[in-house]
Amino acid sequence: MKSIEQSYMDKMTSLQKLTVPKTHKVVVSLLIASVLLTLVILWFTPWIQTAQGNGEVNTLNPKDRIQAISALVSGKIQTWHVREGQKVKAGDPIVTLVDTDIALVDRLNAQLSATQRRHQANQLAVSKVQSNLNRQIDLLEQGLVSQKNVEIAEIKVQDLLAKAAATEAELSVLSVSLARQSIQTKIAPQDGTILRLLSAGNATFVKPGDVLASFIPDGVKRSVVLKVTGLDAPLVQAGHKVRLQFDGWPVFQFSGWPGTALGTFGGIVEFIEPIADQNGHFNIWIKQDFAEHPWPDKRYVRLGSRVKGWVLLEEVQLGYEIWRQLNNFPPVQVHQAKNSANEN
């Protein structure tokens, strides 16, 4: 017994007479076959696994990083010799401080002179009592004086030696104080650029250790530091190739096919920090790969510029990579890939 739907369709005689053109069938078949063939080809297409990270341009050498120009003595800012962004040479003055006590240096000089005279007098007295001690020893051997006279002379020698040592210590303290007061003009340690002046004008009082300005040297050897997740960090090793995209630099990137990328620059993993940050990310330091196109000029990529990077890992099939990404599995480890290649 036919259903109501079947009975209704049997009455649609015009619909049954309609046929799909042969050309349409061929085109649809070709499209379906092309899509299936493309999917099969893509499934077995080689794909480079990557560990992606974001970071910035930095430098490994501490001497090349931003340096703080600090005050060594307390006082007021007398004169700024530079402005922000100014290029300086090694030895150029940056800022001059002046002590709040204007006569302090004069008093230190007077104290130093007085202490020097006192020290000379003590040294002269030591030489005299030493001569007296030697004379008393000779007289003792001749039986002309008693042992007590020799002991009294020895006590005088020790007493004057102690005084001479005390004045010598005072001389050292005064010399250090005077030397610190004499270097109140801070100079540039090497060629570089003044980044910013952190202290205010002439009325500002500064203490020893206060940061007056920041300075960055010239000729910085740039590196890149990227942050990668804890899932990828164990797979990154020193010597791995890296593709870098600098912020503001035009790029056309295929992470799995680095040979087709445009606008990226080469790098090599130098080392991986063994400790994660508070977010569980690891820093990896990357140096320039001189076998490839050089990094952009320092005028365009400066310290602190943002960078995106892809650490190139192992070559796998694209189908496996899609499956791995969907399941959030880690990339293939290096030793696993080598073992699989040996078994094949």
C-alpha positions in Angstrom: 0.0 0.0 0.0 1.4 3.3 -1.1 1.9 6.1 1.4 0.2 9.4 1.0 3.5 11.0 0.1 4.2 8.4 -2.6 0.7 8.8 -4.0 1.2 12.6 -4.2 4.5 12.3 -5.9 3.1 9.9 -8.5 0.6 12.5 -9.5 3.5 15.0 -10.2 4.0 13.8 -13.8 5.9 16.9 -14.9 8.5 16.6 -12.2 9.2 13.0 -13.2 9.8 14.1 -16.8 12.5 16.6 -15.7 16.1 15.3 -16.1 19.5 16.8 -15.1 21.5 17.7 -18.1 24.5 15.5 -18.8 26.8 18.5 -18.8 25.8 19.4 -15.3 26.3 15.9 -14.1 29.9 15.9 -15.5 30.7 19.3 -14.0 29.4 18.3 -10.6 31.3 15.0 -10.7 34.5 16.8 -11.7 34.1 19.3 -8.9 33.5 16.5 -6.3 36.5 14.6 -7.6 38.7 17.7 -7.6 37.7 18.5 -4.0 38.4 14.9 -2.9 41.7 14.8 -4.8 42.7 18.1 -3.3 41.9 16.9 0.2 43.9 13.7 -0.3 46.9 15.7 -1.7 46.7 18.2 1.2 46.4 15.4 3.7 49.8 14.1 2.6 51.4 17.4 1.9 54.6 18.1 4.0 54.1 20.7 6.7 56.7 22.3 9.1 55.5 22.3 12.7 56.2 25.5 14.5 56.2 26.8 18.1 54.8 30.3 17.9 55.7 33.1 20.3 55.5 36.9 20.8 58.3 39.0 22.2 60.5 42.0 21.6 63.9 43.1 20.4 66.5 43.0 23.2 70.2 42.4 23.8 72.1 39.7 25.7 75.0 41.9 26.6 74.2 43.9 29.8 76.5 46.7 28.7 74.3 47.3 25.6 71.1 47.7 27.6 69.5 50.8 28.9 71.8 52.2 31.7 70.8 54.4 34.6 72.9 57.6 35.3 72.8 57.8 39.1 74.0 60.4 41.6 77.0 59.4 43.6 76.7 62.2 46.2 73.8 64.2 47.6 73.2 67.7 46.4 71.2 69.9 43.9 71.2 69.8 40.2 73.3 72.7 39.0 73.4 72.3 35.2 72.0 69.9 32.6 74.5 69.6 29.7 72.2 67.4 27.5 68.6 67.1 26.4 66.5 64.0 25.7 67.4 62.3 22.5 70.8 63.9 22.2 73.8 61.9 20.9 76.8 62.0 23.3 80.4 60.8 23.1 82.3 58.9 25.8 83.3 61.5 28.4 80.8 64.2 27.5 79.2 65.8 30.6 75.6 65.0 31.3 74.7 66.8 34.5 76.6 68.7 37.2 75.6 68.6 40.9 76.4 71.1 43.6 76.4 70.4 47.3 73.9 72.3 49.4 76.9 73.3 51.6 78.9 75.5 49.2 81.9 75.6 51.6 82.0 71.9 52.1 84.9 71.3 49.6 86.9 74.1 51.2 86.4 72.6 54.6 87.4 69.2 53.4 90.5 70.5 51.9 91.4 72.3 55.1 90.8 69.2 57.2 92.9 67.1 54.7 95.8 69.5 55.0 95.6 69.6 58.8 95.5 65.8 59.0 98.4 65.5 56.6 100.5 67.7 58.8 99.5 65.8 61.9 100.4 62.5 60.1 103.8 63.9 59.1 104.4 64.9 62.7 103.4 61.5 64.0 105.7 59.8 61.5 108.6 62.1 62.6 107.9 61.3 66.3 107.8 57.6 65.5 111.3 57.7 63.9 112.7 59.6 66.9 111.3 57.3 69.5 112.5 54.3 67.4 116.0 55.8 67.5 115.6 56.2 71.3 114.5 52.6 71.6 117.5 51.4 69.7 119.8 53.5 71.9 118.2 52.2 75.1 118.8 48.6 73.9 122.5 49.3 73.2 122.8 50.9 76.7 121.1 47.9 78.2 123.6 45.6 76.6 126.4 47.7 78.1 124.7 47.6 81.5 124.2 51.4 81.7 120.4 51.3 81.9 117.8 49.0 83.3 115.2 46.9 81.5 112.5 49.2 82.7 113.9 52.1 80.5 113.8 49.8 77.4 110.2 48.9 78.2 109.2 52.5 78.6 110.8 53.3 75.2 108.9 50.4 73.6 105.6 51.6 75.0 106.2 55.1 73.5 107.0 53.6 70.1 103.7 51.6 70.1 101.7 54.6 71.2 103.0 56.8 68.4 102.6 54.0 65.9 98.9 53.8 66.8 98.5 57.6 66.5 100.2 57.5 63.0 97.8 54.7 61.9 94.8 56.7 63.1 95.8 59.8 61.2 96.5 57.6 58.1 92.9 56.3 58.4 91.6 59.8 58.7 93.5 60.7 55.6 91.9 57.9 53.7 88.3 58.9 54.8 88.9 62.5 53.9 90.4 61.7 50.5 87.4 59.5 49.6 85.0 62.2 50.7 86.8 64.9 48.7 87.1 62.6 45.7 83.3 62.0 45.7 82.6 65.7 46.0 85.0 66.4 43.2 83.1 64.1 40.7 79.8 65.8 40.9 79.7 66.1 37.1 78.4 62.9 35.6 79.8 61.9 32.2 78.7 59.5 29.5 80.4 56.1 30.0 80.5 55.5 26.2 79.0 56.7 22.9 75.2 56.6 23.0 72.0 58.5 23.2 70.3 60.1 26.2 66.8 58.6 26.5 65.1 60.6 29.2 65.9 63.0 32.0 64.2 61.7 35.2 65.0 64.4 37.6 63.7 68.0 37.6 65.4 71.4 37.5 67.9 73.2 39.7 65.8 73.2 42.8 65.6 69.3 43.0 67.6 67.7 45.8 69.0 64.3 45.0 70.5 61.6 47.2 73.2 59.1 46.4 71.8 56.4 44.2 68.9 58.5 42.7 68.5 58.0 39.0 69.1 61.2 37.1 68.8 60.0 33.5 68.8 56.9 31.3 71.3 56.2 28.6 71.6 53.6 25.8 74.9 52.9 24.1 75.5 52.9 20.4 76.5 49.7 18.5 74.0 47.5 20.3 74.1 43.8 19.2 70.4 43.0 18.9 68.7 39.8 19.8 65.1 38.7 20.0 63.4 37.3 23.1 60.2 35.3 22.5 57.8 33.9 25.0 56.5 30.4 24.2 54.0 28.3 26.1 55.0 25.5 28.4 53.5 23.0 25.9 56.1 24.0 23.2 59.1 25.0 25.3 60.4 21.4 25.9 60.6 20.9 22.1 62.6 24.0 21.3 66.4 23.4 21.3 69.4 25.6 20.7 70.2 25.8 17.0 66.6 25.6 15.8 65.8 27.9 12.9 63.3 30.7 13.5 61.2 33.0 11.2 60.7 36.5 12.7 58.1 39.1 11.8 59.0 42.5 13.1 56.2 44.9 14.1 55.4 47.4 11.4 57.2 45.4 8.7 55.1 44.1 5.8 54.9 40.3 5.7 53.2 37.4 3.9 53.6 34.4 6.1 53.0 30.7 5.9 54.3 29.1 9.1 54.2 25.6 7.7 55.9 26.5 4.4 58.6 29.0 5.4 60.1 28.9 1.9 57.0 30.7 0.6 56.9 33.4 3.2 57.7 37.0 2.3 58.9 39.7 4.7 60.1 37.4 7.5 63.7 37.3 8.7 65.8 34.4 9.8 67.1 33.7 13.3 68.6 30.9 15.3 67.7 29.8 18.9 70.6 30.7 21.1 69.4 29.4 24.5 66.2 28.8 26.4 65.7 30.2 29.9 65.1 27.2 32.3 62.6 29.0 34.5 59.1 30.1 33.5 57.5 33.5 34.3 54.5 34.0 36.4 52.2 33.1 33.4 54.0 29.8 32.7 55.7 31.1 29.6 59.4 30.5 28.8 61.8 33.0 27.2 63.8 31.9 24.3 66.7 34.1 23.0 67.3 34.3 19.3 70.3 35.6 17.4 70.5 36.8 13.9 71.0 34.1 11.2 73.8 35.7 9.1 73.4 33.1 6.4 70.1 34.8 5.4 68.9 38.3 4.6 70.0 40.7 7.4 67.5 42.1 9.9 66.1 45.5 9.2 68.2 48.5 10.0 68.4 49.8 13.6 66.5 52.9 12.5 63.4 50.8 11.8 63.8 47.9 14.3 64.9 49.4 17.7 65.3 47.9 21.1 61.8 47.2 22.5 60.2 46.7 19.1 57.5 44.0 19.1 58.3 40.7 17.3 56.3 37.6 16.4 58.2 34.5 15.7 57.9 30.8 14.6 60.4 28.3 15.8 60.7 25.7 13.0 60.4 22.2 14.4 59.8 18.9 12.5 58.3 18.1 9.1 55.0 16.2 9.3 52.0 15.6 7.0 49.4 18.4 6.9 46.6 16.0 7.8 48.4 15.0 11.0 49.0 18.7 11.8 45.3 19.5 11.4 44.4 16.5 13.6 47.0 17.6 16.2 45.8 21.2 16.3 42.2 20.1 16.7 43.1 17.8 19.7 45.6 20.3 21.2 48.5 17.8 21.2 52.1 19.0 21.4 54.2 18.9 18.2 56.4 15.9 17.4 59.5 15.8 19.5 62.9 15.7 17.7 64.0 12.2 18.9 60.5 10.8 18.0 60.8 12.1 14.5 64.4 10.6 14.1 63.2 7.3 15.5 60.3 7.2 13.1 62.6 8.0 10.2 65.1 5.2 11.2 62.3 2.6 11.5 61.0 3.5 8.0 
